[in-house]
Amino acid sequence: MTATTTLTARALLLDMDSTIVNSEAVVERCWRRWAAEQGMDADEVLKVVHGRQGWATMAALLPDRPMELNLADNRRMLAQETADMDGVVPVPGAPAFMDAIARLPHALVTSADISLSDARMGAAGLPMPSVRITAESVGASKPDPEGFLKGAAELGHRPEDCLVLEDSEAGILAGRAAGMRVVGVGDRAPAFAPTAHVRDLTQIRVEAQADGLIALHIAA
């Protein structure tokens, strides 16, 4: 018999990359190019890129590098990523999951900017939530909780009543710092102690309850 964990919330906050959209191939291509330009080990760079805005990743990897260079590289890489949709697909189960939450309170909280999130959600064939927190919306990158706190505020719910779906260390730490429970998605997530973990979104069944709560039934 399959064990099931049920988490309830009044709103859902969704990361994009590797949570509902599989953009791993593009991310790897872009960051391997950047690592080569810097003379860095690409495999080591790829261990820290997920979840953060690009400039924040660069600052973590090269703490003595002038920030204006990081910001310039970030703009260049965003343009490259926005133009490269080869291999961008939905995470398994994402189309059905997005259909299930379409009329429920939810927001996208992503480190991508508006153009990149438009491109990737479109390439994956997923609907864009009406509430979206992007790189332009915040002053601090994940793992800072600002994005998730803004998402909760725009939806009109307290942080403790929100449930985050995230894949990365930075994102999971951000959700926890916001006082929220986190469902970790994918292979990276279990190492960072999310509240619950799924391989992909096929393991989640959404139920809208009569009292306004959203129940996520998570199959082990």
N, C-alpha and C positions, 0 to 999 in steps of 0.2 A: 504494500500500500504506500502511495506517495504522501509524504508529510507536507503539510501546508502551513505557512505562517501568514497571518493576516495583520496588516498595518492599516490604520485609518487616519485620515487627514481631512482638512477642509479645503486644501489647495495643493497642487502639485507644481514643483519647480523643476524644469527639465534642462539639463545640459544638452548640447547638440552633438559635438563630435565624439564618436565611439559610444554614445549613449543611445541616440536615436538614428544618427547618420554615421555610416562607416566611411570615413575619409582617411583611413590609415595610410593608404597607398600614396595619396597626394602629400600628406604631412611628411611622410618619410622621404619622398623625393625632394621636397623643398628644403627640409632641414639637412639632408645629406649634402646638398649643394652648398648650403651655408657653412656647414662644418668643414667642408673641403676648402672653402675660401679662407677660413680662419686657421687652417692647419690643425684641426681638432679631430679626435676620434668620433666618427659619426655615431657609433653604437652607444658611446657614453653620452653624447648630446641627446640622443633619442630617449634616454632614460628620464630626462627631466622636462621635455618639451610639453607634455600633455597637460591640458587644463589651463595653462597660463597664457596671457597675451605674449606675443613674440618678444616684445622689448623686455618684458619681465624675465623670460627665459634667458635672454642674452645677458641681462644684468646678473642673473644668478651664476651663469657660466663664466662670465668675464667681469668680475666685480670692479676692476680698475678701468674698464673701458668707458670713455665718455658717453653719457646718455644720449647726446645728439646723434652719435653713430648708431646706437641701438634703435632709436626712433626712426632714423632714415632707413635702416635695414628692415625694420618692421613694416614700413609703408611699402617698400619694394616687394617684400615677401607676401604681403596681403594681396598685392596686385597679381603676383604669380599664382597664388593659390586660387584666387577668384577666377582666373583664366583657365585653370586646370581642373576639369571635372572628371577626368578619366579614372574610372574605378570607384566613383562616389555612388554608393548604394545605401538603401535603408538597412539598419541593423535588423536581423531577423525578428519578426513580430512587431516592428515599429508601425507599419501601416494600420494593422488592426488595433494596436494600442492607441494611436492617435485618433482613430475613429471612435474608440470607446470613451475617450475623455473630451471629445469635441465640445460637448455642452456643459462640461464641468470646469470649475475654476483651475486654470493652469497658465503657466508662463514659460517662455524660453529664457534661460539665463546662460549666455554663451560668452566666451572670450573672443569670438569672432566679431568683426564689425558688421554693419548693416549689409553691405554689398556681398560679403562672403557668406553670411548666413542666408541671404536670399538665394544665392547661387547654389549652395549645398542642399538646402531644403528643397529647392526646385529640382535639382538633379536626382535627389532621392525620391521625389514624388510625394513629399510629405506636406501637409498643410501648415502654414505659418500661424502660430498662436497669435491672438489679437494683442496679447501683452508680451513684449519682447524686451529683454535687457541685454544690450550688446556692449562692445568695447567703448562706444561713444557715450554710453549711459553712466559710466563709472570713472572714478579717479584712481582706483586701485584694482589691480589684477587679483584673481584667485591666487593664493589661498585666503586673501582678505574676504570677509563675508559681505562686503558692500553690495555686490550684485544680487545675492539671494535676499538680503534685507530689502532692497529696492523692489524686487519682484513680489515679495510678500506684501509690501506696502501698497503697490499698485493694484494688487488683487483685493486689498482690503482685509487681509487676514494677519493674525499674530504669527510671529515666526514659529512658535511652538506648535501651531496648528498646520504647519506646512510640512510636506514630505519632499525631499530632494531625490532626484535620480541622477547619478554621476558615475563616471568611470575612473577618474584620475585621482592621484594623491592630492593635488592642489584643490580639486573640486570637492572631494570628500572632506578635507580639512576646512574648506570654506563653509560648507553646509553645517558641519558640526559647530564651527565658531559662531554661526548665526543662530545657534540654539535649535537646530532642526534635526530630525532623523533623516538618515540617508540610506537609500537603496543603491548599493553598488552594482554596476553593470559591467560585465566582461571580465577578462582574465586578470587585469591589473588590480581591480578593486578589492579583493579579499585581504590583501596585505595591509590595508589602511583602516581596518576595523569599521566598516559600515554597519548600520543597524541590521541589515539583511543583504543578501547577495543573490544575483541571478546571472546566469551565463549570457542570456539575452532576453528580450522582451516576450518571447514565447512562453516564458515561465510565469508571467503575470496575468491574472484575470482581474478586470476592473468591475466593481459593483458600486452603483450609485444608490446610497441608502436613503430611506425616507426622511431621516433627520438632517439631511444635508451633508452627511459625512461621505467621503469617498473611501471605499475599502479596496485595498490591493491584496488579492489572495496570491501568495507567492509559493509556487511549487518547488520543493527541494530537488 
